[in-house]
């Protein structure tokens, strides 16, 4: 799979979604259209490390009606006995990111089953829908069931969503964001990354993962969400 360029990866995505998830797809170059859902997926060239142990794959998704462009993610894949890093990155993205966008277009699709949906309001009282995707994590050692339970029930991305909805008026368009919180063995500080509409706003959300009970464990926790003005 190291030989695949962005166009080849787009073809793999199109086939995967067509054959495994019963979605009608059309590929044009490095863009895959989910034609019945009015969604598009864009692929950029993967970045492989020199040892082939991991890959970083830029993937974007958007509703075709949006003027703001693609919601980009740097999907990371790690080589294991079970999977090539590129396959790991694709599977993780399809399982944890794409469902958030499918849920706003086709809530009854099986991929949307894992998406948390809630109707609330922003700081000015305007009805707003929250779509929060499943939590993905990587265990680099010592993560226990208690940590997993907390991360599932209250992922840092949900904390971000609550603050965005509480603190003021949201724009009259979808807002997408994700959080990545991590702990590295031997490092004194946790890693916190929050990306909002493709912009790094981590400095405003440095404490969103403080409730995670890392204990002696280290790894990463990541999840995606969308806030959409209610119709």
Beta strands, then each sheet from edge to edge (+ up, - down):
strand 1: 25-28
strand 2: 31-34
strand 3: 39-43
strand 4: 47-48
strand 5: 54-63
strand 6: 71-78
strand 7: 116-121
strand 8: 127-132
strand 9: 136-139
strand 10: 175-183
strand 11: 191-196
strand 12: 199-200
strand 13: 219-229
sheet 1: 1+ 2- 3+ 5- 4+
sheet 2: 1+ 2- 3+ 5- 6+
sheet 3: 7+ 8- 13+ 9-
sheet 4: 7+ 8- 13+ 10- 11+ 12-
end
